[in-house]
């Protein structure tokens, strides 16, 4: 508590908060929100401070709103604050009708604000269109998701934009963001502070950017105080910036300068320089890696398959930059062992991350498919998580011929630091708070899903089946599987071409997902034109109903390719596991037998044991 000049406690600081509200002993400050890509200030956020009537000193917002809550006048204070800010903005809006006002709403009065019409009356009073106001709700103070969803729906219908504020402070809930679908997600200062030196923060920030892009929201990074933080926010995909680095909060005095900012051009220039340097470095690094791969191709060309392992071991020993190397045949089957750098980067061996063995099918991998689908001699992937080591890597693949003149594909994995963050959860230590661990665990789960995705259709791949299905069989009873085959798929490829066939596969996955109502159900590409659908808590009768929906949807679908309409049908084999003692092989094997019968008896139908 503050003391006056005589050393006595100043007990009047917020003794009469109702008087402060009634007499408007409040002052509004404004901070710019900047879009660097557009090189402009897109709006301002109104921030309220109280004024101590006895000392004329500022009262911090936290103290002000806490006292209002204690005295049960939160709604009155909230409305008074909005009144001051809207009154100011109403003066500048006619001269700058393209700018936005960010207006905070106290989450404690969220329920009272639904349907009251008070905010609508306020903006109408000052002739401000709702479409130019962003209502900020502090995410960490909202405890009731239903109330939040109702509030957002009501005010969006009136034309307001809605922002979730303080996201990333430890209360953040991905499900809540997906539920509300805010127009703007404001990332809290705690996640932005020193982000350039913290890979955990970079990973979490990037996950919010990806989520925002999926739901059509914008990301604003709050509390950006340094050039380094600003550059990292932009590099990770942040759309807008707010913080002391670009502007300090200030009162609305010089209206003509309200939206001016000399630092935007400087930051834009610095960011371009940073990205240009990064690009040059990456390009030079890539040239060196291509040279290494070419040296490997020169050595491998003409060798027999039996000599591959020895040659790869020598290459791995000579080139530390190679994390893992292996060789595939022309169909994508692994011919060699996977040779990994023993003295290189950390490697995580667990049920997700392990080296592929001879005979492994890589035909659906991103480093194989482009080489067989075109006349390219080499291909470099985007960064992804290596299933051999668990590290972020790129793979460079290149074609060569062995002694027998058979076409082979050499693959080399190289670690990369592009958007990197080492996903490791420590059990102790100063940097491993429970909240951080929880967020990192969630990130791991999501990334593990992504690394088991089929690159063409977006369904899970066959490796995911081996990992997920045994777990589901233990946890969900009854459980049913549907093995699906695209009827006469080879004819589609032969008639229309492989690109048309790819469109059919994608369309099937889309239609199948639309028919899966249970969130725990999932679909995986079993191989080629076969897919496995897993239905948790579903017996064969329920599975047969789902199967018929999918079959009917496919039969009615039109796939458009180069002005041609392609129709297709599917056959389905269904089987249910009602006992935890059932094995994965038994379950899929019986579904496969039923699929065979469905095709034998004419295709375009499903077959389950209940039909016998």
PLY file of the C-alpha trace (Angstrom):
ply
format ascii 1.0
element vertex 612
property float x
property float y
property float z
element edge 611
property int vertex1
property int vertex2
end_header
0.00 0.00 0.00
1.28 3.52 -0.83
2.37 6.02 1.87
2.01 9.81 1.78
4.89 12.25 2.35
4.35 12.13 6.11
4.99 8.39 6.19
1.40 7.48 7.09
-0.49 4.84 5.15
-2.54 6.34 2.35
-5.73 4.43 3.12
-7.67 6.52 0.57
-5.95 5.02 -2.46
-9.03 3.06 -3.60
-11.30 3.47 -0.60
-14.13 4.99 -2.60
-13.98 3.12 -5.88
-17.64 3.88 -6.56
-16.77 7.59 -6.42
-13.90 6.97 -8.85
-16.34 5.31 -11.24
-19.02 7.97 -10.87
-16.55 10.85 -11.22
-14.64 9.13 -14.04
-11.32 9.31 -12.21
-9.98 7.09 -14.95
-7.53 7.81 -17.72
-7.20 5.91 -20.98
-3.86 5.00 -22.56
-3.49 3.57 -26.06
-0.93 1.23 -27.55
-0.44 0.58 -31.24
-0.95 -2.83 -32.85
1.25 -3.15 -35.90
1.18 -5.25 -39.06
4.78 -5.34 -40.28
3.86 -7.09 -43.54
1.48 -4.24 -44.39
3.84 -1.67 -42.86
1.07 0.03 -40.96
-0.59 0.48 -37.59
-3.82 -1.47 -37.95
-5.35 -0.31 -34.68
-4.95 0.62 -31.04
-5.75 -1.10 -27.77
-7.39 0.95 -25.05
-5.80 0.49 -21.62
-7.31 2.01 -18.47
-5.49 3.37 -15.42
-7.13 4.68 -12.27
-6.22 8.05 -10.78
-5.82 8.38 -7.02
-7.89 11.49 -6.12
-5.66 12.23 -3.12
-2.24 11.95 -4.77
-3.01 12.15 -8.53
-0.89 9.04 -8.95
-1.76 6.26 -11.37
-3.34 3.10 -10.02
-2.30 -0.11 -11.76
-5.10 -1.91 -13.63
-4.64 -5.13 -11.66
-5.16 -3.31 -8.37
-8.06 -1.30 -9.77
-10.05 -4.28 -11.07
-9.25 -6.42 -8.03
-10.73 -3.77 -5.75
-13.80 -3.49 -7.98
-14.31 -7.23 -7.72
-14.00 -7.08 -3.91
-16.57 -4.27 -3.75
-18.84 -6.04 -6.27
-18.77 -3.17 -8.77
-16.90 -4.96 -11.58
-19.68 -4.42 -14.10
-19.91 -0.70 -13.33
-16.13 -0.25 -13.62
-16.02 -2.25 -16.84
-18.70 -0.09 -18.43
-17.05 3.12 -17.25
-13.71 2.06 -18.75
-15.31 1.21 -22.06
-17.12 4.54 -22.04
-13.87 6.51 -21.74
-12.15 4.51 -24.48
-15.09 4.59 -26.90
-15.50 8.33 -26.37
-11.85 8.90 -27.38
-12.00 6.51 -30.34
-15.22 8.13 -31.54
-13.25 11.35 -32.02
-10.57 9.80 -34.26
-12.65 7.20 -36.11
-14.12 9.57 -38.76
-10.60 10.59 -39.81
-9.28 7.01 -39.80
-12.23 4.73 -40.65
-9.95 1.83 -41.59
-8.43 1.48 -38.09
-9.53 -0.94 -35.39
-10.14 -0.45 -31.67
-9.19 -3.29 -29.33
-11.46 -3.12 -26.30
-10.92 -5.21 -23.16
-13.89 -6.86 -21.48
-13.54 -8.01 -17.90
-14.13 -11.79 -17.92
-15.77 -11.48 -14.49
-18.75 -9.73 -16.14
-18.90 -11.94 -19.21
-22.19 -13.58 -18.26
-23.81 -10.21 -17.45
-22.75 -8.86 -20.85
-24.57 -11.52 -22.89
-27.74 -10.04 -24.32
-27.61 -6.85 -22.23
-27.24 -4.60 -25.27
-25.20 -2.10 -23.25
-22.09 -2.38 -25.42
-24.19 -2.02 -28.56
-25.73 1.16 -27.14
-22.27 2.50 -26.31
-20.81 2.03 -29.80
-23.97 3.42 -31.40
-23.72 6.47 -29.14
-20.29 7.30 -30.59
-21.13 6.26 -34.18
-18.58 3.44 -34.31
-19.47 0.39 -36.46
-19.16 -2.89 -34.46
-17.04 -4.26 -37.32
-14.25 -1.87 -36.27
-14.14 -3.08 -32.67
-12.26 -6.14 -31.40
-13.55 -7.33 -28.03
-10.69 -8.83 -26.01
-11.55 -11.49 -23.43
-8.74 -12.67 -21.16
-8.49 -16.41 -21.81
-6.98 -17.18 -18.41
-9.90 -15.62 -16.51
-12.68 -17.49 -18.33
-13.74 -20.58 -16.41
-16.97 -21.48 -18.21
-16.56 -22.56 -21.83
-20.32 -22.50 -22.47
-20.58 -18.87 -21.35
-17.58 -17.90 -23.47
-19.01 -19.64 -26.54
-22.42 -18.00 -26.06
-20.84 -14.56 -25.63
-18.73 -14.93 -28.77
-21.66 -16.13 -30.88
-23.91 -13.28 -29.73
-21.41 -10.48 -30.40
-20.13 -11.94 -33.65
-23.70 -11.84 -34.96
-23.72 -8.11 -34.26
-20.54 -7.69 -36.31
-17.91 -7.42 -33.55
-14.61 -9.23 -33.83
-13.48 -11.31 -30.84
-9.95 -11.88 -29.54
-8.80 -14.35 -26.90
-6.26 -12.49 -24.78
-3.35 -13.77 -22.64
-3.15 -17.07 -24.54
-0.11 -19.11 -23.56
0.00 -18.21 -19.87
-0.56 -21.75 -18.60
-4.35 -21.83 -18.79
-4.42 -22.16 -22.56
-6.76 -24.81 -23.85
-6.56 -25.86 -27.50
-10.07 -27.31 -27.31
-11.37 -23.94 -26.10
-9.82 -22.15 -29.06
-11.32 -24.69 -31.45
-14.69 -24.32 -29.71
-14.79 -20.52 -29.80
-12.96 -19.98 -33.11
-11.89 -16.43 -32.21
-11.01 -13.95 -34.94
-7.75 -13.10 -33.16
-5.47 -14.98 -30.75
-3.26 -12.73 -28.62
-0.15 -14.53 -27.41
0.83 -13.47 -23.90
4.08 -11.71 -22.99
5.23 -14.72 -20.97
5.48 -16.80 -24.14
7.08 -14.02 -26.22
9.71 -12.92 -23.70
13.17 -14.11 -24.86
11.56 -16.38 -27.45
14.61 -16.14 -29.71
16.60 -18.19 -27.18
13.92 -20.66 -26.09
13.08 -23.56 -28.40
10.19 -24.66 -26.17
8.52 -21.27 -26.58
9.19 -21.28 -30.31
7.53 -24.67 -30.64
4.47 -23.67 -28.64
4.18 -20.33 -30.47
4.40 -22.14 -33.81
1.67 -24.56 -32.73
-0.65 -21.60 -32.04
0.19 -20.14 -35.47
-0.66 -23.45 -37.17
-3.91 -23.68 -35.23
-4.80 -20.07 -36.05
-4.20 -20.66 -39.74
-6.47 -23.71 -39.67
-9.39 -21.84 -38.09
-8.86 -18.58 -39.98
-7.66 -16.51 -37.01
-4.85 -13.97 -36.74
-1.99 -14.07 -34.23
-0.93 -10.96 -32.30
2.18 -11.24 -30.16
1.93 -9.09 -27.03
4.77 -7.73 -24.95
7.38 -7.60 -27.73
10.18 -5.55 -26.18
13.25 -6.23 -28.34
14.18 -6.41 -31.99
15.22 -10.05 -31.56
11.81 -10.99 -30.17
10.04 -9.16 -33.00
12.08 -10.92 -35.68
11.43 -14.35 -34.16
7.69 -13.65 -33.93
7.63 -12.74 -37.62
9.78 -15.74 -38.55
7.42 -18.11 -36.75
4.41 -16.71 -38.57
2.99 -14.11 -36.18
0.70 -11.73 -38.05
0.87 -8.63 -35.85
2.98 -7.20 -33.04
2.22 -5.17 -29.92
4.74 -4.07 -27.34
7.25 -1.53 -26.07
9.67 -2.25 -28.93
7.32 -0.59 -31.40
5.32 1.77 -29.19
4.76 2.78 -25.58
1.21 3.26 -24.30
0.23 6.91 -24.27
-2.75 9.23 -23.90
-4.70 10.35 -26.96
-3.41 13.88 -27.50
-1.87 14.41 -30.92
-4.52 12.80 -33.11
-2.54 13.19 -36.34
0.34 11.11 -34.91
-1.83 8.44 -33.31
-1.18 5.97 -36.12
2.36 7.00 -37.04
5.32 4.75 -36.23
8.85 5.32 -37.52
10.07 1.93 -36.31
7.94 -0.19 -38.65
10.15 0.42 -41.69
13.25 -0.23 -39.59
11.87 -3.57 -38.33
10.81 -4.53 -41.85
14.31 -3.83 -43.10
15.92 -5.78 -40.24
13.61 -8.74 -40.81
14.40 -8.83 -44.53
18.11 -8.73 -43.77
17.73 -11.54 -41.23
15.70 -13.75 -43.58
18.02 -13.01 -46.51
21.01 -14.08 -44.45
19.18 -17.18 -43.27
18.24 -18.04 -46.85
21.81 -17.66 -48.09
23.12 -19.81 -45.27
20.50 -22.50 -45.93
21.21 -22.38 -49.67
24.96 -22.77 -49.11
24.37 -25.56 -46.62
22.08 -27.31 -49.10
24.68 -27.06 -51.87
27.20 -28.75 -49.59
24.72 -31.51 -48.74
23.97 -32.06 -52.44
27.69 -32.44 -53.06
27.92 -35.01 -50.26
24.99 -36.95 -51.75
26.58 -36.84 -55.22
29.83 -38.21 -53.80
27.82 -41.03 -52.23
26.06 -41.76 -55.54
29.39 -41.89 -57.34
30.64 -44.47 -54.84
27.47 -46.59 -54.82
26.92 -46.71 -58.59
27.97 -50.11 -59.92
28.05 -51.86 -56.53
26.06 -55.03 -55.97
23.26 -54.94 -53.38
25.31 -57.16 -51.08
27.97 -54.45 -50.79
25.56 -51.65 -49.85
25.82 -51.94 -46.05
29.62 -51.80 -46.04
29.63 -48.79 -48.37
27.03 -46.97 -46.26
29.02 -47.57 -43.08
32.09 -46.02 -44.73
30.05 -43.03 -45.92
28.53 -42.46 -42.47
31.98 -42.59 -40.89
33.37 -40.05 -43.38
30.47 -37.58 -43.25
29.33 -36.51 -39.79
26.57 -34.40 -41.32
24.76 -37.56 -42.38
22.45 -38.68 -39.59
21.10 -41.83 -41.28
21.61 -43.43 -44.71
19.75 -46.27 -46.43
18.93 -47.56 -49.91
15.59 -48.47 -51.49
14.73 -50.42 -54.61
12.58 -48.93 -57.37
9.36 -50.01 -55.60
10.30 -48.33 -52.32
11.36 -51.47 -50.43
14.47 -50.99 -48.28
17.43 -52.98 -49.62
20.06 -52.02 -47.04
20.24 -51.63 -43.32
19.71 -48.14 -41.88
23.16 -46.86 -40.97
23.13 -44.04 -38.42
25.91 -41.73 -37.30
27.04 -43.22 -33.98
28.84 -40.12 -32.80
26.36 -37.55 -34.03
23.18 -36.04 -32.68
21.10 -37.50 -29.89
18.93 -40.42 -30.83
15.75 -41.47 -29.07
14.88 -45.14 -29.17
11.27 -45.85 -28.21
8.13 -47.27 -29.75
7.82 -44.24 -32.03
11.43 -43.68 -33.03
13.51 -46.57 -34.32
15.54 -47.35 -37.41
13.78 -49.04 -40.33
14.99 -52.53 -41.22
15.61 -54.26 -44.53
12.33 -54.99 -46.27
10.53 -51.92 -44.90
8.11 -50.34 -47.38
8.86 -46.64 -47.98
6.61 -46.30 -51.04
4.35 -43.72 -49.40
7.17 -41.57 -48.01
7.74 -38.02 -49.19
11.33 -38.74 -50.23
10.30 -41.69 -52.49
7.11 -40.74 -54.28
8.37 -37.64 -56.20
11.24 -39.63 -57.75
9.01 -42.35 -59.21
6.24 -39.95 -60.23
8.54 -37.76 -62.35
11.86 -37.81 -64.10
13.68 -36.13 -61.24
17.06 -37.57 -60.33
17.07 -36.19 -56.78
14.64 -34.70 -54.29
14.90 -32.77 -51.02
12.06 -32.95 -48.50
10.70 -30.28 -46.22
11.82 -30.60 -42.58
10.05 -33.41 -40.70
10.57 -35.53 -37.59
12.78 -38.53 -38.34
11.26 -41.85 -37.29
14.78 -43.22 -36.94
16.07 -40.67 -34.42
13.20 -38.40 -33.38
15.15 -35.34 -34.58
13.99 -32.72 -37.04
15.61 -33.57 -40.36
15.49 -33.30 -44.12
15.99 -36.24 -46.46
17.80 -35.95 -49.78
17.08 -38.88 -52.07
18.82 -39.61 -55.37
18.57 -42.28 -58.09
21.47 -44.52 -59.15
22.00 -47.93 -60.76
23.63 -50.92 -59.07
25.88 -53.49 -60.71
22.86 -55.38 -62.05
21.61 -52.16 -63.74
18.63 -52.03 -61.39
17.34 -48.62 -60.41
17.97 -47.86 -56.73
17.34 -44.85 -54.52
19.91 -43.57 -52.04
18.43 -41.70 -49.05
20.38 -39.55 -46.60
18.85 -37.87 -43.53
20.43 -34.64 -42.33
19.52 -32.88 -39.09
18.28 -29.33 -39.47
17.69 -26.47 -37.03
14.97 -24.91 -39.18
12.04 -24.20 -36.85
13.69 -26.70 -34.52
12.85 -27.43 -30.93
14.05 -30.54 -29.17
10.90 -32.23 -27.94
12.05 -33.75 -24.71
10.23 -33.70 -21.38
12.54 -33.63 -18.40
11.35 -34.99 -15.11
13.17 -32.38 -13.08
15.27 -29.28 -13.36
14.79 -25.51 -13.31
13.36 -25.34 -16.83
10.75 -28.07 -16.43
7.65 -26.67 -14.73
4.55 -28.84 -14.62
2.70 -26.47 -16.94
5.50 -26.50 -19.51
5.76 -30.29 -19.34
2.03 -30.60 -19.90
2.13 -28.38 -22.97
5.16 -30.19 -24.39
3.49 -33.58 -23.88
0.47 -32.34 -25.83
2.76 -31.10 -28.58
4.44 -34.51 -28.74
1.08 -36.25 -29.11
0.08 -33.95 -31.96
3.44 -34.28 -33.70
3.41 -38.06 -33.32
0.10 -38.03 -35.17
1.55 -35.84 -37.90
4.57 -38.06 -38.52
2.28 -41.05 -39.09
0.22 -39.26 -41.74
0.01 -40.46 -45.34
1.36 -37.54 -47.39
-1.12 -38.03 -50.25
-4.49 -38.54 -48.54
-3.91 -37.10 -45.06
-5.11 -40.36 -43.48
-2.84 -42.14 -41.01
-0.38 -44.59 -42.53
0.21 -48.29 -41.85
2.75 -47.62 -39.10
0.07 -45.81 -37.10
-2.13 -48.92 -37.26
0.58 -50.99 -35.59
0.99 -48.37 -32.87
-2.60 -47.28 -32.20
-4.80 -50.32 -32.86
-3.40 -52.55 -30.06
-4.03 -49.74 -27.57
-7.59 -49.17 -28.79
-8.34 -52.90 -28.62
-7.48 -52.89 -24.94
-9.35 -49.68 -24.10
-12.49 -49.90 -26.23
-14.90 -52.82 -26.35
-16.58 -53.58 -28.59
-14.32 -52.35 -31.38
-14.85 -52.86 -35.10
-12.66 -52.46 -38.15
-13.68 -51.92 -41.75
-11.20 -52.87 -44.45
-12.01 -50.94 -47.63
-10.86 -51.46 -51.20
-11.50 -49.07 -54.11
-13.18 -51.19 -56.75
-11.26 -51.59 -60.04
-8.84 -48.85 -59.01
-6.24 -49.97 -61.56
-8.78 -49.25 -64.28
-9.09 -45.67 -63.00
-5.31 -45.21 -63.21
-5.11 -46.83 -66.65
-8.04 -44.83 -68.05
-7.49 -41.38 -66.54
-3.92 -41.43 -65.23
-2.31 -41.61 -61.79
-3.13 -38.00 -60.86
-6.80 -38.80 -61.35
-6.34 -41.89 -59.20
-4.82 -39.71 -56.48
-7.93 -37.50 -56.54
-10.14 -40.57 -56.08
-8.12 -41.68 -53.05
-8.33 -38.20 -51.51
-12.08 -38.01 -52.18
-12.63 -41.37 -50.50
-10.84 -40.26 -47.33
-12.85 -37.03 -47.26
-16.15 -38.87 -47.64
-15.22 -41.52 -45.07
-14.30 -38.91 -42.47
-17.61 -37.14 -42.96
-19.37 -40.38 -42.01
-17.31 -40.94 -38.84
-19.20 -39.23 -36.00
-17.21 -40.67 -33.09
-14.15 -38.52 -32.37
-12.19 -41.64 -31.34
-12.73 -43.30 -34.72
-9.99 -42.98 -37.31
-8.91 -44.00 -40.79
-5.52 -45.18 -42.09
-4.17 -46.07 -45.49
-3.48 -49.78 -45.33
-1.67 -49.93 -48.65
-2.24 -48.78 -52.22
-6.00 -48.38 -52.61
-6.89 -50.17 -49.36
-7.89 -48.34 -46.17
-8.59 -49.44 -42.61
-11.31 -47.70 -40.61
-11.37 -48.25 -36.83
-14.63 -47.66 -34.95
-14.37 -47.55 -31.16
-17.37 -48.60 -29.06
-19.04 -50.11 -32.14
-20.22 -53.68 -32.70
-20.63 -55.19 -36.17
-24.20 -53.94 -36.51
-23.12 -50.34 -35.83
-20.08 -50.79 -38.07
-22.27 -52.12 -40.88
-24.42 -48.98 -40.67
-21.34 -46.75 -40.90
-19.95 -48.85 -43.73
-23.17 -48.53 -45.71
-23.11 -44.73 -45.27
-19.57 -44.59 -46.64
-20.37 -46.98 -49.50
-23.43 -44.96 -50.49
-21.54 -41.63 -50.32
-18.80 -42.98 -52.60
-21.30 -44.40 -55.10
-23.00 -40.99 -55.40
-19.79 -38.94 -55.58
-18.49 -37.30 -58.76
-14.74 -36.74 -58.97
-13.89 -34.02 -61.49
-10.57 -34.35 -63.30
-9.75 -32.23 -66.37
-13.44 -31.74 -67.20
-14.07 -35.47 -66.88
-16.37 -37.02 -64.29
-14.99 -40.09 -62.56
-17.30 -42.34 -60.55
-16.11 -45.05 -58.22
-17.40 -47.65 -55.80
-15.91 -49.48 -52.83
-16.05 -52.92 -51.24
-15.91 -53.33 -47.46
-15.03 -56.15 -45.10
-16.21 -55.71 -41.50
-15.26 -57.53 -38.32
-15.70 -56.78 -34.62
-13.52 -57.62 -31.62
-15.65 -58.15 -28.53
-12.89 -59.64 -26.39
-9.61 -58.08 -25.17
-7.90 -61.36 -26.00
-8.32 -60.74 -29.76
-5.14 -59.85 -31.60
-4.59 -57.20 -34.24
-3.70 -59.79 -36.86
-6.85 -61.81 -36.12
-9.05 -58.73 -36.32
-7.64 -57.44 -39.59
-7.35 -60.96 -41.01
-11.08 -61.66 -40.54
-11.98 -58.25 -41.96
-9.79 -59.09 -44.97
-11.64 -62.40 -45.51
-14.96 -60.54 -45.42
-13.57 -58.00 -47.89
-12.66 -60.86 -50.22
-16.25 -62.15 -50.02
-17.68 -58.68 -50.69
-15.59 -58.47 -53.87
-16.32 -62.07 -54.83
-20.07 -61.51 -54.70
-20.04 -58.50 -57.01
-18.22 -55.55 -55.35
-19.85 -52.26 -54.27
-21.07 -53.87 -51.05
-20.04 -54.61 -47.48
-19.73 -58.02 -45.89
-19.80 -58.76 -42.16
-20.27 -61.88 -40.07
-23.78 -60.72 -39.17
-24.78 -61.14 -42.80
-23.98 -64.87 -42.93
0 1
1 2
2 3
3 4
4 5
5 6
6 7
7 8
8 9
9 10
10 11
11 12
12 13
13 14
14 15
15 16
16 17
17 18
18 19
19 20
20 21
21 22
22 23
23 24
24 25
25 26
26 27
27 28
28 29
29 30
30 31
31 32
32 33
33 34
34 35
35 36
36 37
37 38
38 39
39 40
40 41
41 42
42 43
43 44
44 45
45 46
46 47
47 48
48 49
49 50
50 51
51 52
52 53
53 54
54 55
55 56
56 57
57 58
58 59
59 60
60 61
61 62
62 63
63 64
64 65
65 66
66 67
67 68
68 69
69 70
70 71
71 72
72 73
73 74
74 75
75 76
76 77
77 78
78 79
79 80
80 81
81 82
82 83
83 84
84 85
85 86
86 87
87 88
88 89
89 90
90 91
91 92
92 93
93 94
94 95
95 96
96 97
97 98
98 99
99 100
100 101
101 102
102 103
103 104
104 105
105 106
106 107
107 108
108 109
109 110
110 111
111 112
112 113
113 114
114 115
115 116
116 117
117 118
118 119
119 120
120 121
121 122
122 123
123 124
124 125
125 126
126 127
127 128
128 129
129 130
130 131
131 132
132 133
133 134
134 135
135 136
136 137
137 138
138 139
139 140
140 141
141 142
142 143
143 144
144 145
145 146
146 147
147 148
148 149
149 150
150 151
151 152
152 153
153 154
154 155
155 156
156 157
157 158
158 159
159 160
160 161
161 162
162 163
163 164
164 165
165 166
166 167
167 168
168 169
169 170
170 171
171 172
172 173
173 174
174 175
175 176
176 177
177 178
178 179
179 180
180 181
181 182
182 183
183 184
184 185
185 186
186 187
187 188
188 189
189 190
190 191
191 192
192 193
193 194
194 195
195 196
196 197
197 198
198 199
199 200
200 201
201 202
202 203
203 204
204 205
205 206
206 207
207 208
208 209
209 210
210 211
211 212
212 213
213 214
214 215
215 216
216 217
217 218
218 219
219 220
220 221
221 222
222 223
223 224
224 225
225 226
226 227
227 228
228 229
229 230
230 231
231 232
232 233
233 234
234 235
235 236
236 237
237 238
238 239
239 240
240 241
241 242
242 243
243 244
244 245
245 246
246 247
247 248
248 249
249 250
250 251
251 252
252 253
253 254
254 255
255 256
256 257
257 258
258 259
259 260
260 261
261 262
262 263
263 264
264 265
265 266
266 267
267 268
268 269
269 270
270 271
271 272
272 273
273 274
274 275
275 276
276 277
277 278
278 279
279 280
280 281
281 282
282 283
283 284
284 285
285 286
286 287
287 288
288 289
289 290
290 291
291 292
292 293
293 294
294 295
295 296
296 297
297 298
298 299
299 300
300 301
301 302
302 303
303 304
304 305
305 306
306 307
307 308
308 309
309 310
310 311
311 312
312 313
313 314
314 315
315 316
316 317
317 318
318 319
319 320
320 321
321 322
322 323
323 324
324 325
325 326
326 327
327 328
328 329
329 330
330 331
331 332
332 333
333 334
334 335
335 336
336 337
337 338
338 339
339 340
340 341
341 342
342 343
343 344
344 345
345 346
346 347
347 348
348 349
349 350
350 351
351 352
352 353
353 354
354 355
355 356
356 357
357 358
358 359
359 360
360 361
361 362
362 363
363 364
364 365
365 366
366 367
367 368
368 369
369 370
370 371
371 372
372 373
373 374
374 375
375 376
376 377
377 378
378 379
379 380
380 381
381 382
382 383
383 384
384 385
385 386
386 387
387 388
388 389
389 390
390 391
391 392
392 393
393 394
394 395
395 396
396 397
397 398
398 399
399 400
400 401
401 402
402 403
403 404
404 405
405 406
406 407
407 408
408 409
409 410
410 411
411 412
412 413
413 414
414 415
415 416
416 417
417 418
418 419
419 420
420 421
421 422
422 423
423 424
424 425
425 426
426 427
427 428
428 429
429 430
430 431
431 432
432 433
433 434
434 435
435 436
436 437
437 438
438 439
439 440
440 441
441 442
442 443
443 444
444 445
445 446
446 447
447 448
448 449
449 450
450 451
451 452
452 453
453 454
454 455
455 456
456 457
457 458
458 459
459 460
460 461
461 462
462 463
463 464
464 465
465 466
466 467
467 468
468 469
469 470
470 471
471 472
472 473
473 474
474 475
475 476
476 477
477 478
478 479
479 480
480 481
481 482
482 483
483 484
484 485
485 486
486 487
487 488
488 489
489 490
490 491
491 492
492 493
493 494
494 495
495 496
496 497
497 498
498 499
499 500
500 501
501 502
502 503
503 504
504 505
505 506
506 507
507 508
508 509
509 510
510 511
511 512
512 513
513 514
514 515
515 516
516 517
517 518
518 519
519 520
520 521
521 522
522 523
523 524
524 525
525 526
526 527
527 528
528 529
529 530
530 531
531 532
532 533
533 534
534 535
535 536
536 537
537 538
538 539
539 540
540 541
541 542
542 543
543 544
544 545
545 546
546 547
547 548
548 549
549 550
550 551
551 552
552 553
553 554
554 555
555 556
556 557
557 558
558 559
559 560
560 561
561 562
562 563
563 564
564 565
565 566
566 567
567 568
568 569
569 570
570 571
571 572
572 573
573 574
574 575
575 576
576 577
577 578
578 579
579 580
580 581
581 582
582 583
583 584
584 585
585 586
586 587
587 588
588 589
589 590
590 591
591 592
592 593
593 594
594 595
595 596
596 597
597 598
598 599
599 600
600 601
601 602
602 603
603 604
604 605
605 606
606 607
607 608
608 609
609 610
610 611
